Amino acid sequence: MLISEIFHSLQGEGELTGVPSVFVRTSGCNLRCAWCDTPYASWNPEGTMQSVAQIVAEVVSHSPTQHVVLTGGEPMIAKDLRPLAAELKALGRHITIETAATVAPDGIACDLASLSPKLLNSAPDPIEHTAWRKKHEATRWQPDVVRAWIDRYAYQFKFVVARPEDVEELEFMLAALQREIPRHKVLLMPEATSLEKMRSRATWLGELCKARGYRYAHRLHIELYGNRRGT
């Protein structure tokens, strides 16, 4: 499968923030977010073709780290993701899958489904990217697929928030799932690729989380390393 990068770092987002993890980033995506922070795995997918055996060998070389994050792009469209996840699970690894939840799990090995449905703020420019805008908007929210994930796996929701009004949209989406979603399972992240922008949005987003009962999700990798690859 086409692999953008494999690296050893600290998990920067979500419930497992700070946990040493090996990241396997597949290349290719079925969405085109305007603010995408990994364009080399989506807008302009690049990487090298690697077999499941090659990927597993690289992951194992970073022992004793036991947490593995399958991410992208959109990892769920990678052809051999299911056999890769099965092999990693057989080796006793904890598997987090970071996905926009537009592709059903179909029994994939996963310990934590990190679901990041995209809000309207993600839509690409309708003039510059007309075709992708239509495809993105038709694909980004798949409630039946989201239900398939949360009914089967331990999960967290990570929403990228750019403005206070975004919270009304995500609450509408969660209500549409017709499931009891504990508020502590919903993490709100400031949309930012720079430390300055993240901190500027953290103030009002943190207060919003306090008022609504959601978890504020800082982006540790930006705080520690800045917006760069391999972190």
Residue pairs with C-beta under 8 A, 6 or more apart in sequence:
1 26
1 49
1 50
1 52
1 55
1 78
1 79
1 80
1 81
1 84
2 26
2 27
2 28
2 45
2 47
2 48
2 49
2 78
3 24
3 25
3 26
3 27
3 47
3 48
3 49
3 50
3 55
4 25
4 26
4 27
4 38
4 40
4 41
4 45
4 46
4 47
4 72
4 73
5 23
5 25
5 47
5 229
5 230
6 22
6 23
6 24
6 25
6 55
6 58
6 59
7 22
7 23
7 25
7 229
7 230
7 231
8 20
8 21
8 22
8 23
8 62
8 65
9 20
9 21
9 23
9 221
9 225
9 230
9 231
10 17
10 18
10 19
10 20
10 21
10 220
10 221
10 224
11 17
11 18
11 19
11 20
11 21
11 67
11 69
11 96
11 220
12 219
12 220
12 221
12 222
12 224
12 231
13 114
13 158
13 187
13 189
13 217
13 219
13 220
13 221
14 96
14 114
14 156
14 158
14 187
14 217
15 112
15 156
15 187
16 67
16 96
16 112
17 217
17 218
17 220
18 220
19 67
20 65
20 67
21 65
21 67
21 68
21 69
21 96
22 58
22 59
22 62
22 65
22 67
22 68
22 69
23 68
23 69
23 71
24 55
24 59
24 68
24 69
24 70
24 71
24 75
24 84
25 38
25 41
25 71
25 72
25 73
25 75
26 41
26 47
26 70
26 71
26 72
26 73
26 74
26 75
26 77
26 78
26 81
27 40
27 41
27 45
27 46
27 47
27 72
27 73
28 41
28 42
28 45
28 72
28 73
28 74
28 77
28 78
29 36
29 41
29 42
29 45
29 72
29 73
29 74
29 77
30 74
30 77
30 100
30 102
30 103
30 135
30 139
31 42
31 74
31 100
31 102
31 118
31 122
31 136
31 139
31 140
32 42
32 43
32 124
32 129
32 132
32 135
32 136
33 42
33 118
33 122
33 124
33 136
34 121
34 122
34 123
34 124
34 125
35 121
35 122
35 160
35 162
35 191
35 193
36 42
36 43
37 193
37 227
38 72
38 73
40 46
40 47
40 229
41 47
41 72
41 73
42 72
42 73
42 74
45 73
51 80
52 80
52 83
52 84
52 87
55 84
56 84
56 87
56 88
56 91
59 68
59 88
59 93
60 91
66 92
66 93
66 94
67 93
67 94
67 96
68 88
68 93
68 94
68 95
68 96
69 96
69 97
69 98
70 81
70 84
70 85
70 95
70 96
70 97
70 98
71 97
71 98
72 78
72 98
72 99
74 99
74 100
74 102
74 103
75 81
75 97
75 98
75 99
76 97
76 99
76 102
76 103
76 105
76 108
77 103
78 84
81 108
82 106
82 108
82 109
85 95
85 97
85 108
85 109
85 110
86 109
88 95
88 109
89 95
89 109
94 111
94 112
95 109
95 110
95 111
95 112
96 110
96 111
96 112
96 113
96 114
97 108
97 110
97 112
97 113
97 114
98 114
98 116
99 113
99 114
99 115
99 116
99 149
100 115
100 116
100 117
100 118
100 140
101 113
101 115
101 116
101 117
101 142
101 145
101 146
101 149
102 139
102 140
102 142
102 145
103 145
104 145
104 148
104 149
105 113
105 148
105 149
105 152
105 153
107 152
110 153
111 153
111 154
112 153
112 154
112 155
112 156
113 149
113 150
113 153
113 154
113 155
113 156
114 155
114 156
114 158
115 146
115 149
115 150
115 155
115 156
115 157
115 158
116 157
116 158
116 159
116 160
117 140
117 141
117 146
117 157
117 159
117 170
117 173
118 136
118 140
118 141
118 160
119 159
119 160
119 161
119 166
119 169
119 170
119 173
120 166
120 169
121 160
121 161
121 162
121 163
121 166
121 191
122 136
122 140
122 160
123 133
123 136
123 137
123 140
124 132
124 133
124 136
125 133
126 133
141 173
143 173
143 176
143 177
146 177
147 177
147 178
147 179
149 155
150 177
150 179
150 181
151 179
155 185
156 185
156 186
156 187
157 174
157 181
157 185
157 186
157 187
158 187
158 189
158 217
159 166
159 170
159 186
159 187
159 188
159 189
160 189
160 190
160 191
161 167
161 170
161 188
161 189
161 190
161 191
161 201
161 205
162 190
162 191
162 201
164 204
164 208
167 188
167 208
167 212
170 186
170 188
174 181
174 186
183 212
183 213
183 214
183 215
184 213
184 214
184 215
186 214
186 215
187 214
187 215
187 216
187 217
188 205
188 208
188 209
188 214
188 215
188 216
188 217
189 217
189 218
189 219
190 197
190 198
190 201
190 202
190 205
190 219
191 201
192 198
192 200
192 201
192 219
192 222
193 222
193 227
194 222
194 226
194 227
195 222
195 223
195 226
198 218
198 219
198 222
198 223
202 216
202 218
205 216
206 216
208 214
209 215
209 216
221 231
224 231
225 231
